[in-house]
Amino acid sequence: MTAERLQNIALYYCQRYVVSEAKLADYLKQRIYRDVKASEERQELFDLLPPLVEKMARAGYVNDKEAASSKLRSALRSGYAPNRAVFMASQSSMVDGEKVEQELGAAIEDALPEVGIDDLEAPESKAAMALSALQRARRGPFRTGKLDETTNRRDIAWLQRRGYSFDDIRKAMGLDEPY
């Protein structure tokens, strides 16, 4: 593998996906490990990675903020609670959690316009997000089949795995008695 080939791989990857600097460097390391067997040649290519990633960032192909925001919007649309969505976006985009958290307000407005949240810390806002997640997934009160204790338990567990507190789940599902 040559330096030019490595640059072409990076360029293609950046054109295809919205990536952060760390994600691009990780992908290129994986490609080097996969394609190059000689350890001396690997080390030479590893030494080329930081300048190459910096070059891609200067050219505008790599953007940490956009990568984190994209993953965050995706997690929110999938029905995850804000804290869980920030964690998942941080992990998958390889961007610091604080940077991802700064994008949370704009991401909620983009991903969940029907919720219309002004204050994220308000208790009713997280319940509204949980209700929106149930509606998108056709679960809970939006389930088309029969509603019984078993389906309620499954829907509660589904929301818990997405990071919602039990109080928010009870409000969203309209439950009075605990399960």
C-alpha atoms as one frame of an Amber mdcrd trajectory, in Angstrom:
protein
   0.000   0.000   0.000   1.309   3.428  -0.909   0.688   6.833   0.622  -1.371
   7.765  -2.428  -3.526   4.651  -2.029  -4.052   5.446   1.655  -5.143   8.972
   0.736  -7.569   7.610  -1.872  -9.053   5.235   0.700  -9.481   8.126   3.144
 -11.044  10.348   0.492 -13.521   7.675  -0.585 -14.493   6.937   3.026 -14.999
  10.638   3.794 -17.128  11.133   0.696 -19.297   8.176   1.567 -19.797   8.828
   5.303 -19.912  11.777   7.690 -16.894  11.024   9.878 -14.906  12.491  12.736
 -11.122  12.691  12.831 -10.851   9.809  15.299 -13.250   7.644  13.280 -11.265
   8.228  10.075  -7.969   7.423  11.805  -9.475   4.255  13.289 -10.821   3.134
   9.910  -7.485   3.750   8.203  -5.668   1.786  10.926  -8.024  -1.128  10.352
  -7.382  -0.997   6.615  -3.615  -0.901   7.150  -3.776  -3.896   9.508  -5.935
  -5.780   7.025  -3.984  -4.985   3.849  -0.346  -4.719   4.980   1.469  -7.704
   6.449   5.015  -6.329   6.893   5.450  -4.531  10.221   7.970  -1.994   8.850
   5.605  -0.950   6.075   2.728  -0.767   8.566   4.715   1.568  10.797   5.557
   3.828   7.850   1.869   4.062   6.974   0.882   4.658  10.613   3.275   7.614
  10.659   1.388   9.080   7.685  -2.008   8.956   9.424  -1.970  12.150  11.570
  -0.965  14.472   8.692  -3.442  12.756   6.366  -6.340  13.107   8.824  -5.394
  16.748   9.407  -5.306  17.334   5.654  -8.796  15.848   5.276 -10.064  18.049
   8.116  -8.615  21.192   6.517 -10.219  20.246   3.207 -13.590  19.937   4.955
 -14.066  16.203   4.493 -13.865  15.481   8.222 -16.072  17.285  10.726 -16.369
  16.122  14.338 -19.391  18.317  15.041 -21.372  17.068  12.020 -20.477  13.435
  12.681 -21.608  13.663  16.295 -24.783  15.532  15.372 -25.675  12.964  12.723
 -25.290  10.023  15.110 -27.182  11.913  17.826 -30.155  12.666  15.554 -30.238
   9.029  14.477 -30.294   7.785  18.079 -33.038  10.245  19.021 -35.183   9.211
  16.043 -34.695   5.581  17.093 -36.386   6.387  20.389 -33.478   6.719  22.800
 -33.584   9.015  25.828 -31.380  12.130  25.566 -28.649  10.900  27.935 -28.494
   7.489  26.289 -28.503   9.075  22.812 -25.565  11.325  23.761 -23.624   8.310
  25.032 -24.346   6.253  21.921 -23.483   9.119  19.560 -20.259   9.759  21.438
 -19.242   6.112  21.199 -20.159   5.551  17.561 -18.757   8.822  16.209 -15.669
   8.714  18.481 -16.221  12.307  19.603 -15.994  13.563  23.189 -19.311  13.378
  25.072 -19.231  17.074  25.997 -19.073  18.071  22.332 -21.979  15.766  21.547
 -24.015  17.159  24.441 -23.625  20.679  23.029 -25.493  19.510  19.924 -28.388
  17.991  21.888 -30.838  20.911  21.657 -30.488  21.351  17.904 -30.579  17.588
  17.351 -33.855  17.234  19.253 -35.414  20.046  17.213 -34.284  18.375  13.972
 -35.026  14.760  14.881 -38.216  15.203  16.908 -40.076  18.292  15.665 -43.403
  16.897  16.896 -42.219  16.905  20.508 -41.375  20.631  20.644 -39.200  20.624
  23.739 -38.135  23.963  25.190 -36.607  22.740  28.453 -34.859  19.357  28.436
 -34.766  19.139  32.222 -38.544  19.462  32.603 -40.090  16.135  33.655 -42.848
  16.322  31.062 -40.347  16.756  28.208 -38.770  13.323  28.693 -42.211  11.754
  29.046 -43.186  13.429  25.761 -40.078  11.993  24.120 -40.938   8.527  25.466
 -44.484   8.886  24.115 -43.088   9.930  20.737 -40.804   6.872  20.747 -43.770
   4.629  21.510 -45.760   6.200  18.688 -42.946   5.793  16.149 -42.485   2.137
  17.126 -46.241   1.484  17.390 -45.912   0.266  20.946 -47.721   1.008  24.189
 -50.996   2.896  23.647 -50.278   2.992  19.887 -50.111  -0.793  19.546 -52.583
  -2.125  16.988 -52.936  -5.558  18.570 -54.337  -6.434  21.944 -53.056  -4.665
  25.042 -52.458  -6.838  28.083 -50.027  -7.115  30.954 -47.449  -8.987  28.860
 -47.318  -6.370  26.109 -47.180  -3.598  28.722 -44.203  -5.269  30.377 -42.463
  -5.653  27.025 -43.052  -2.012  26.146 -41.817  -0.883  29.562 -38.656  -2.968
  29.126 -38.203  -1.560  25.607 -38.271   2.006  26.959 -35.997   1.123  29.878
 -33.397  -0.258  27.475 -33.559   3.077  25.678 -32.636   4.946  28.849 -35.934
   6.362  30.112 -36.671   6.524  33.830 -39.604   4.578  35.195 -41.501   7.781
  36.063 -41.238   8.955  32.456 -42.361   5.542  31.227 -45.392   5.508  33.522
 -46.427   8.976  32.328 -45.964   8.057  28.667 -47.888   4.799  28.922 -50.572
   6.160  31.241 -49.950   3.581  33.965 -51.194   4.051  37.507 -50.016   0.858
  39.173 -46.342  -0.176  39.083 -45.298  -3.316  37.212
